[in-house]
Amino acid sequence: MLPKKRGKIAFISVHGDPAVNIGKEEAGGQNVYVREVGEALARKGWQVDMFTRRSARQQETIVEHSPNCRTIRLTAGPEEFVARQQLFEHLPEFVEAFFHFQNQSETIYPLIHTNYWLSGWVGMEIKKRQLAKQIHTYHSLGAVKYRSIAAIPFIANTRLNVEKQCLETSDMVVATSPQEREDMRSLVSDKGNITVIPCGTDIERFGRVSREQARQALGLDPATRVILYVGRFDPRKGIETLVRAVDQPEVRQHPNLKLMIAGGSRPGQKDGQERERIEGIVSELNLANITTFLGCVEHTDLAYYYAAADICVVPSHYEPFGLVAIEAMASGTPVIASDVGGLKYTVVHEETGLLAPPQDEKAFAQAINRILGNSHWREQLGQAARQRVETKFSWDSVASQLDELYLEQLGQLHQEFLTSSVVS
């Protein structure tokens, strides 16, 4: 039985293309969120069009993901990769391209769900020119991020101002964790509407294979102690902390140790430079013989790496939510994560994994040692992690909560339209 048709939604994710492979530069949790939520909402009857920026000439203009869910690439600036810090000047062109698409397709989107501050600016501009409801998800707050980095980018003031305007003018802001909501209120503005709806994961894809099956498929010895990192190469992701933690005596004492680092890179770009830096540290610490750089791993293959790992480590300096954590947890793998942001919400300390202070290699080493040194406890943590994800973080559960929010916003939009019609 087909779901009842709900309406149309424009997901806007300027720099986070939902149709690209995860792990490439500027491709991480936001890309997964937009695509997975889009597909889950389409299954509920929504027509979901996900607008992003074309970053290469050879890219398809429209990518069909599933019935009623597609990515639409708009030209804004050069048709090549542009770092997000340099994208703001191209946003007016993105807005014009969006309206051109609406005109050409003879459609209007009553709901605009924007993702990240760049898209938030786009959404606010669209609302100036047509009646629509804007729902916004930050994915990362500048006010929090800039406290954890030494070099503040030139675009910082613009970003902070846009984030404040977006919170105060959006019809609803979706925080992905209670901690993110608190950060918005204390660091951004005490005005605006906020609701908490977490990110999710595919509980069918992650968790479908056992540890033994995964290791056999990947050619890993059953006795190997596997420590896994998944994500972009970015200094704030804390990969250096993990590498230096593995070099600590309490970790090096474990036999058959293997560190696996999954994530893509672009030669000559910031992402590639960070990988080269990490490779240099690995070589300096004489860890090359136990470290494997997997490169960009297809999202469908990640399930095997998560399942095969003894531990997945998320050492980010800051993380609003942390999709990697719940993907690993869904796979029955305990997580060691930084005690920051949304990770404090997703990972329950000493129940589904362990939390450690960010950039504290000694604390991470102690946490790794605790889990590697107790296989029975590791199994208990993994089972509890899977249960937590099943209960709170499936994409269908996230989509159901967003479905209710969208229907509520559409109802309000209808009332506003009727009121404006009567007045005019």
Residue pairs with C-beta under 8 A, 6 or more apart in sequence:
2 45
3 43
3 44
3 45
4 45
5 45
5 47
6 41
6 44
6 45
6 46
6 47
6 403
6 406
6 407
7 46
7 47
7 110
7 111
7 406
7 410
8 46
8 47
8 48
8 49
8 107
8 109
8 110
8 111
9 41
9 46
9 47
9 48
9 49
9 109
9 111
9 112
9 113
9 406
10 49
10 51
10 98
10 109
10 111
10 112
10 113
11 18
11 34
11 37
11 38
11 48
11 49
11 50
11 51
11 113
11 115
12 50
12 51
12 52
12 98
12 112
12 113
12 114
12 115
12 119
12 122
12 123
13 30
13 31
13 34
13 50
13 51
13 52
13 115
13 116
13 119
14 51
14 52
14 53
14 76
14 87
14 91
14 94
14 116
14 118
14 119
14 122
15 26
15 52
15 53
15 84
15 87
15 116
15 118
16 26
16 27
16 28
16 30
16 31
16 34
16 52
16 115
16 116
16 139
17 27
17 31
17 52
17 53
17 55
17 71
17 73
18 31
18 32
18 34
18 35
18 38
18 50
18 52
18 65
18 71
19 35
19 52
19 60
19 63
19 65
19 71
19 73
20 27
20 31
21 27
21 264
21 296
21 298
21 299
22 28
22 31
22 32
22 296
22 299
22 302
23 230
23 231
23 232
23 262
23 263
23 264
23 295
23 296
23 297
24 264
24 265
24 266
24 271
24 296
25 81
25 232
25 264
25 265
25 266
25 269
25 270
25 271
25 272
26 81
26 83
26 84
26 232
26 271
27 232
27 264
28 231
28 232
28 323
29 139
29 199
29 321
29 322
29 323
29 324
30 115
30 116
30 139
32 299
32 323
33 115
33 137
33 139
33 199
33 323
34 50
34 115
35 50
35 65
35 71
36 200
36 201
36 202
36 395
37 200
37 395
37 398
37 399
37 402
38 48
38 50
38 65
38 69
39 48
39 65
39 66
39 69
39 395
40 200
40 395
40 396
40 398
40 399
41 48
41 69
41 399
41 402
41 403
41 406
42 48
42 65
42 66
42 67
42 68
42 69
43 66
43 396
43 399
44 399
44 400
44 403
45 68
46 68
46 403
46 406
47 68
48 68
48 69
48 70
49 70
49 72
49 109
50 69
50 70
50 71
50 72
51 71
51 72
51 73
51 74
51 98
51 101
52 71
52 72
52 73
52 74
53 73
53 74
53 75
53 76
53 77
53 82
53 87
53 90
53 94
54 61
54 73
54 74
54 75
54 76
54 79
55 79
55 80
55 81
55 82
56 79
56 80
56 81
57 79
57 80
59 73
59 79
60 73
61 72
61 73
62 70
62 71
62 72
62 73
63 70
63 71
63 73
64 70
65 71
72 101
74 94
74 97
74 98
74 101
75 93
75 97
76 90
76 91
76 93
76 94
76 97
77 87
77 89
77 90
77 93
81 266
81 269
82 90
83 269
83 270
84 116
84 118
85 153
85 154
85 155
87 118
88 118
88 121
88 155
88 158
91 118
91 121
91 122
91 125
92 125
94 122
95 122
95 125
95 126
98 122
98 126
99 126
99 129
102 108
102 109
108 130
108 132
109 132
110 131
110 132
110 133
110 410
110 413
111 132
111 133
111 135
111 406
111 409
111 410
112 123
112 126
112 127
112 132
112 133
112 134
112 135
113 134
113 135
113 136
113 137
114 120
114 122
114 123
114 134
114 135
114 136
114 137
114 166
114 170
115 136
115 137
115 139
116 137
116 138
116 139
116 140
117 138
117 142
117 159
117 162
117 163
117 166
119 136
120 136
120 138
120 162
120 163
120 166
120 170
121 162
121 166
123 134
123 136
123 166
123 170
124 134
124 162
124 165
124 166
124 169
124 170
126 132
126 134
127 134
127 169
131 413
131 416
131 417
131 420
132 413
133 171
133 172
133 409
133 410
133 412
133 413
134 169
134 170
134 171
135 170
135 171
135 172
135 173
135 174
135 405
135 406
135 409
136 166
136 167
136 170
136 172
136 173
136 174
137 173
137 174
137 176
138 163
138 166
138 173
138 175
138 180
138 184
138 320
139 176
139 320
139 321
140 318
140 320
141 163
141 180
141 183
141 184
141 187
141 188
141 320
142 156
142 159
142 160
142 163
143 160
143 163
143 183
143 187
143 188
144 183
144 187
144 318
144 320
144 341
145 236
145 318
146 152
146 156
146 160
147 318
148 236
148 317
148 318
148 358
149 235
149 236
149 317
163 188
164 188
164 189
166 173
167 173
167 184
167 188
167 189
167 191
167 192
167 194
168 189
168 191
168 192
169 192
170 192
170 193
171 193
171 409
171 412
172 193
172 194
172 195
172 405
172 409
173 184
173 192
173 193
173 194
173 195
174 194
174 195
174 196
174 197
174 402
174 405
175 181
175 184
175 194
175 195
175 196
175 197
176 196
176 197
176 198
176 199
176 320
176 321
176 342
177 196
177 198
177 320
177 321
177 341
177 342
177 344
177 345
177 346
178 196
178 345
179 341
179 342
179 344
179 345
180 196
180 320
180 321
180 341
180 342
181 194
181 196
183 341
184 192
184 194
185 194
195 405
197 398
197 401
197 402
197 405
198 321
198 342
198 345
198 346
198 392
198 393
198 398
199 321
199 323
199 326
199 342
199 393
199 398
200 326
200 393
200 394
200 395
200 396
200 397
200 398
200 399
201 323
201 326
201 327
201 330
201 389
201 393
201 394
201 395
202 330
202 394
202 395
203 330
203 389
203 390
203 393
203 394
205 300
205 303
206 302
206 303
206 306
206 307
206 327
206 328
206 330
206 331
207 303
207 307
207 330
207 331
207 332
207 386
208 303
209 217
209 303
209 304
209 307
210 307
211 307
211 308
211 332
212 222
213 307
214 220
214 303
214 304
214 305
214 306
214 307
214 308
215 221
215 222
215 224
215 308
217 304
218 304
218 305
218 308
220 226
220 258
220 308
221 256
223 255
223 256
224 256
224 257
224 258
225 254
225 255
225 256
225 257
225 258
225 310
225 372
226 258
226 260
226 308
226 309
226 310
226 311
227 242
227 246
227 257
227 258
227 259
227 260
227 309
227 310
227 311
227 313
227 368
228 260
228 262
228 305
228 306
228 308
228 309
228 311
228 312
228 313
228 328
228 333
229 239
229 242
229 259
229 260
229 261
229 262
229 263
229 312
229 313
229 314
229 315
230 262
230 263
230 297
230 302
230 305
230 306
230 312
230 324
230 327
230 328
231 237
231 239
231 262
231 263
231 314
231 316
231 324
232 263
232 264
232 271
233 239
233 263
233 264
233 265
233 271
233 272
233 274
233 275
233 278
234 270
234 271
234 274
235 274
235 317
236 316
236 317
236 318
237 315
237 316
237 317
238 315
238 316
238 317
238 338
238 358
238 359
239 261
239 274
239 278
239 315
240 277
240 278
240 281
241 315
241 358
241 359
241 360
241 361
241 364
242 259
242 313
242 315
242 364
243 259
243 278
243 281
243 282
243 285
243 287
243 291
244 281
244 285
244 361
245 251
245 313
245 315
245 361
245 362
245 364
245 365
245 368
246 252
246 257
246 259
246 287
246 290
246 365
246 368
247 285
247 287
248 361
248 362
248 365
250 365
250 366
250 368
250 369
251 257
251 365
251 368
251 369
251 372
253 369
254 369
254 372
254 373
257 290
258 290
258 291
258 292
259 287
259 290
259 291
259 292
260 291
260 292
260 294
260 305
260 309
261 278
261 291
261 292
261 293
261 294
262 294
262 295
262 297
262 302
262 305
263 275
263 294
263 295
263 296
263 297
264 271
264 295
264 296
265 271
265 272
265 274
265 275
265 295
265 296
266 272
275 293
279 293
282 288
282 291
294 305
297 305
302 327
303 331
306 312
306 327
306 328
306 330
306 331
306 333
307 331
307 332
307 333
309 328
309 333
310 333
310 371
310 372
310 378
311 333
311 334
311 335
311 336
311 353
311 368
311 371
311 372
311 378
312 324
312 325
312 328
312 333
312 334
312 335
312 336
313 335
313 336
313 337
313 364
313 368
314 322
314 324
314 325
314 328
314 335
314 336
314 337
314 338
314 343
314 347
315 336
315 337
315 338
315 356
315 358
315 359
315 364
316 322
316 337
316 338
316 340
316 341
316 343
316 358
317 338
317 340
317 358
317 359
318 338
318 340
318 341
318 358
319 325
319 337
319 338
319 340
319 341
319 342
319 343
320 341
320 342
321 341
321 342
321 343
321 345
321 346
322 337
322 341
322 342
322 343
322 346
322 347
325 335
325 337
325 343
325 346
325 347
325 353
326 346
326 389
326 393
328 334
328 335
328 385
329 335
329 346
329 347
329 352
329 353
329 385
329 386
329 388
329 389
329 393
330 385
330 386
330 389
330 390
330 393
331 386
332 382
332 383
332 385
332 386
333 382
333 385
334 352
334 353
334 354
334 371
334 378
334 381
334 382
334 385
335 346
335 347
335 352
335 353
335 354
335 385
336 353
336 354
336 355
336 356
336 364
336 367
336 368
336 371
337 343
337 346
337 347
337 353
337 354
337 355
337 356
338 355
338 356
338 357
338 358
339 349
339 355
339 356
339 357
339 358
340 358
343 355
344 355
346 393
347 353
347 354
347 355
348 384
348 388
349 355
351 381
351 384
351 388
352 381
352 384
352 385
352 388
353 371
353 381
353 385
354 367
354 370
354 371
356 363
356 364
356 366
356 367
357 363
370 377
371 377
371 378
371 381
372 378
